[in-house]
Amino acid sequence: MHLKFTKMHGLGNDFVVIDAIRQTVNLTPEQIRFLADRHFGVGCDQVLVVERPAHSDADFRYRIFNADGGEVAQCGNGARCFARFVREHELTDKREIRVDTDAGRLVLYVLADGIVRVDMGVPRHDPAEIPLAMEREALRYVAEVQGETWEFGAVSVGNPHAVLRVEDVRLAPVTTLGPRLESHALFPQRANIGFMEVIDRHHIRLRVFERGSGETLACGSGACAAVVVGIDQHVLDSPVRVDLPGGSLEIDWQGRGQPVHLAGPAAIVFQGEIDL
């Protein structure tokens, strides 16, 4: 299979974006892992696929595959890249783009200076919807990992997130605790693990160990989840600037029952072709 692709990134969270409207695309998990491999393939955190919409009132369908080949439902940084991709490739000239995903409908707004604002939908807190193996919803949960107890907040932003508050994000055990919590028995579909340092009520620093990809330079849905958890726990107020290793995002959430919005840049790195 011969494919054209575009390499893109949102704050260093990088993607291989593939147009499945003007070319035939049928990727296997093995092919996705090859594309994502930084030594033998193109290299990326996720592979994004642009498809025709599932419903007549949408403009596109958006599919996301992690570097390990597994399909997931949500990626905020990828959504911004998706919006820029479909405009740059003249698949649409709209500035408000409605996209079907496995997590529901996304609305993408292309603003000035390359900034894209994403309506990520209404966060879900019920443990069954995250999913989280707890009987009742709480603002704080506890997990035991190798004899140590860790407190976290949990929410779904189209994908499951656990958020831990830390004193200094630079010293957070992202690479050791992250993978252990990602696959903890509390998370039947695994989870993205965020480590949040609160600077003030409108500013946090964040590192995220992403499910199926490891630590990335930025995670849009992780930034949304951290802000939602922080507002729920009464340590943050909207809007919130989220500083990630790759750059900053602006997150706005007005509380339970309301959608969470993120805004940030999306960049094109290069175009290419590959045989799979």
N, C-alpha and C positions, 0 to 999 in steps of 0.2 A: 504494500500500500504506500503510495507516494502522497505526502501531505505537505501543504503550505502551512506555516505557523507564524505567530508573532510572539516574541519574547517581551514581556511587560513586567512592571513592578509597581506596587503601592507601598512606599516607604521601605523598600528593600524586601518586602514579602513578594517573591517573584513567581511568575506564571508563564506557562506555555499556553497560548490562546489559539484555538483552532476553530475555523469557520466550517461548520457542518451543514451549512445551507447551500453553498456553492461548490462543495466537494463532498464525496461520500466518505463517511467516517464511521468506523466500527472498531473501536479500540478494546483490546483485551487488557486485563490487569498487568500481564507481562510487558506489553507494549507501553503502558503508562509508566511502569517502573523504569523502563529503558529511557523514555523521554525525560523523566525526572532526574535520572542519574547524572551527577555533575562531572563525572569522569568519562563515561562512555556515551551519554546521550546529550541532550540540550542543557538540562539542569534547571530545576524549579522546585518550589514548595508544593504547588498544585498545577494540575492541567485543567484548563477551563474550556468548555465546549459550547459553542453558540449554535442553537438549533431553532427550527421553526416553533412557534408557540403551540402549547397544548390547548389553549382556549382562544376563542376568536377575539376577545377583548384585550389580549396581551400582544406585545410586539415580538417577543422572543421567548425561548426556553433557555435556561442557564443551568448547565451541569458542571459539577466540581468533583475532581478526583484527586485524592491526596497522593503524595509521593510513594506510598506503599501500595497503590493500585486500588484502594477502596474508595467508593463513591460516598460523598457527604452532601448535606443539604444546604449549607450556608457558608459564605466567606465574604466578609464586608470589604476587604481590600480588593478581592477578586471582582466584586460587583462594580467597584469604581473603574477598574481596568476594562471590564466588560462594556461599560457605557462608552468609554473612550474608543474602544475597539470598533464597535458597531457604527459609530459616527465616522471614524477615520477610514473605515473600509466601505463607506457609503451604503451600508445596509439600512440606515435610517438617517433622516435629518432632524429628527425630533430632539428636543432638549428635556422632555419628560418621557421616560422610557419605562414601559410596564413589562415586567419579566416574570415568567412562571418558573418556580423552583420547587424542589421536593419539600421545602419548608413553607411553601405558600407564595403569595404574590409579593414581589419587590417592586418598588418605584424608585427609579434613578433619575436624579436631576443634574444635568450638565450645566455648571455655572461658569463664570468667567475665569480666565487664567488657569485653566486645566483642573479646576476644583470640581469634584463630583460629590453631591450630597445623596445619601442613600436612606430611604425609609426602610428600616430593617424589620418592621412589623412590631407587634405587641409581645414583649417578653412573657415567657410562661414560667410560673413559679411552682405549680403543682408537681410534687415529686414524680408522679406517674408520667407527666408530660416532658420531664427533663431528658431522659428518665434517670431517677435516683432511687435507690432501694431504701427508702424511708417511708414510714407509714403516714407521717403528718408533716405538713409544711412548717418550716422554721426559718428565722432570719440567719441562724447559725447552726451548722451541723458539725459533727466531730467524726474524724476518721483516725484509725490506729494504723500506723505503718512501722513495721519492725520495732514494736515496743514503744514508739513515740506517738503522742496524741496531737493531731492538727485540727484547728478550727477553720471552717470555710463557709462561705455563702455559695449558693447554687442557683442557677437559672438557665433556661433555654432561650437562646436568641436564634432559633432555627437549628441549633446544635447545642449539645450539653456543655456547660461551663461550671467549673469550681473556681472560686476566687479566694485566695488567702491574703490576709493583710500582713505585711512585713515592715520592719523598721527601716531597712536599707535594701532596696531592690538589687543593688550591685552585689550584695552578699547572699542573696536568696538562693536556696538549694534547688535551682531550676532543673539542672541536669541530673540530679540524683533523686529528689523527691518527685519531680515532674513525671517521669515515666512510671513510677510506682503508683502514684495517685491516678494517672491516666487510665491504668488497667485495673484499678481497685475494684473489689467485688461490689462496692456501692454503686458503680457505674456500669450497668449491663451493656451499654453500647460504647463504653469508654468515654472519656471526657477531655476537654481542653482545660489545662490547669494554668490559672493566672496568679501572678505574684504582684501585689499592689502595695505601693508606698504612697501614703497620703501626704502631699506637700501642704495643701490648704484645701478649703472646701470647694474650690473650683480648679484644682490642679493635682494630678497624680502622676507617678511614674509606674510603668508596668512592663513585666516580662511574661511571655506566654510560652508554655510547652504545648504545642498543638498536637492533637490526636492524629496519629499517622504520619506526622511530618517532623516532630521534634521541635526544639526552640527555633522560632523564626524571628526576623528583625521587626516584624509588625504583625498584628492580628486584629482586624477590624471588628469581628464579632466578639473577640476577647476584650477589646476596649469597651464595647457596648456593655458586655456582661459585667465588667469591673465597675463601671459607673452605675449601672442598675443596682448591683449589690451594695455599693457605697451609699447610694441615696436611700435604699431600703434600711440600711443600718445607721442612718442619720449622721454619717460622717462627711457626706458630699451634698452639694446643691448644684442643680443644672444652671447653665451649661458647664461642662468640665473639659479642660484640656488634658489630653492623655499623651504623655511623652513615652514613646517606645524606642528601642535601640535604633530603629531606622528613621525616626522622625515623629511628628506630632499629628494627632487627630483631634477634632472638636466633636464632642458628643453632647446631645441634648435629649433629655427624657423628663417628661412632666408628671411621671408617677404611674401607679397601677392602672392598667386598662388603656394606657396611651402608647403609641409606637415610639421606638427609640430611633434617633437619627444620628448618622455620622457623616462628617465632611472631611475631605482630604484630597491629595493629588493622586494622579495616575500617570505613569510614564511609559512610553514605548522605548525599548532598548534596541531591537533589531528585528528584521523579517528574515525568514529562512524557509528551506524546504528539506525534507528528510524522507528516506525510504525505511519503512518498517516491515 
